[in-house]
Amino acid sequence: MRPALPTLFLLTLLPLVAGCDQLSAALGLPNPQKAEAEGRAIGSACRHAGRSLEDCYALNAGASKAAVFAGWREMNDYMMEHKLEVVPSQIPPAPRQQAAAPEAARPAAGH
């Protein structure tokens, strides 16, 4: 009966181990494959819209620069190979909010 005990223990743990991907999603742990895919998609979309690589980095600071570059380069090669033109955005850019003046530039009250 002794060898059956470890097997029984492993069988009881099997449902817990099978849900590891769902557990990591519930805990909010980052998925490196998803981040890589999103970065490539961002880079491809930027290139297709005619954005420069630097603009793409600036607009998507949270994305991996290596993944964005890989997606941008893949789309550039694809567009060159198939002689495709860029598709500029039709949505006007949102107005930028003015940054608050730095505290050092403001005169101190009562001085």
N, C-alpha and C positions, 0 to 999 in steps of 0.2 A: 504494500500500500504506500510505501514511502515515495516511489517515483511518481505516483499520480498526484501528489500534493503540489509540486511545482507546476505541473501541467494545468491543474485546476486553477492555481493562482494566476498563471499567464492567461488562461481563457477568461477569467473575470476581468482582467485589465484590458483585454482586447477592445471592447467598446469605447473605453476612454482614450486609447491611443488612436483609434480610427478617426476620431473627431478632432485631431490636433490642428488641422487647417481652419476649422470652424472656431476652435478655441483661440487661435492667434488672431483671427478677425474680430472676435468678440472683445479681446483684450486691447485691441487697437495697435497690435504690433505691426511694424512696417513689413511689407512683402517686397523684397528686392526685385523680383521678376515683374511685378506690377509697376513699380516705379520706373524700371527700365523701359517697359512697353509704353508707359505714359510719356516719358521723355522723348522717345522716338516719334510718337504720334505728334507731340508738340513741335518738334523740329521739322517733321514732314509738312505739317500744316503751315508753319511759318514760311517755309520755302515755297510752297504752293501759292501762298498769298503774296509772295514777292518781298517778304521782310528780310532784312539782313540778319546775319547770325547774331550780331551784337544786340540788335533790337529784340530778337527772340530771347536772348539771355536776360536782358533787362526786364522784359515783360513777364518772364516766367522764372523768377529768381529761385523758387523752391524746387525746380526740376534739376535733375542731374545734367551738368553741362556736357558730359561725355555722351549721354544718351540723346540729348537734344542735337548735338553735333552729328551723331551717327544718323539720326532720322533726317536731318537737314541734308546731309551728304547723299543719302540714299534717294531722297526725292529729287535732288539736283541731278543726279545721274539718270534717274528715270525720265525726268523732264527733258534733259538733253537728248537722250536716246530716242524718245518718241516725239521730239520737236514740239513740246507743249509750252504754251504761254502761261504766265502767271495769271491768277484770278484775284484781283484786288478786292479788298473788303468793301462791302456796300453799306455797312453800318458806320455812321459817323462816330469818331472817337468821343468818349465821355469827357466832359469838361474837367480839367484838373483842379483840385482844390489848392488854394494858396497855402503854403506852409506857414505856420505861425512864426513870427519874428523871434530870433533867439533872445534869450534873457539878457545876454551880455550887451546887446544893442540897445536895450531899453534903459532909459535913465532911472536910477534908483529913486524911489519916492522919498521926499523930505531932504534930499541932498542938494 
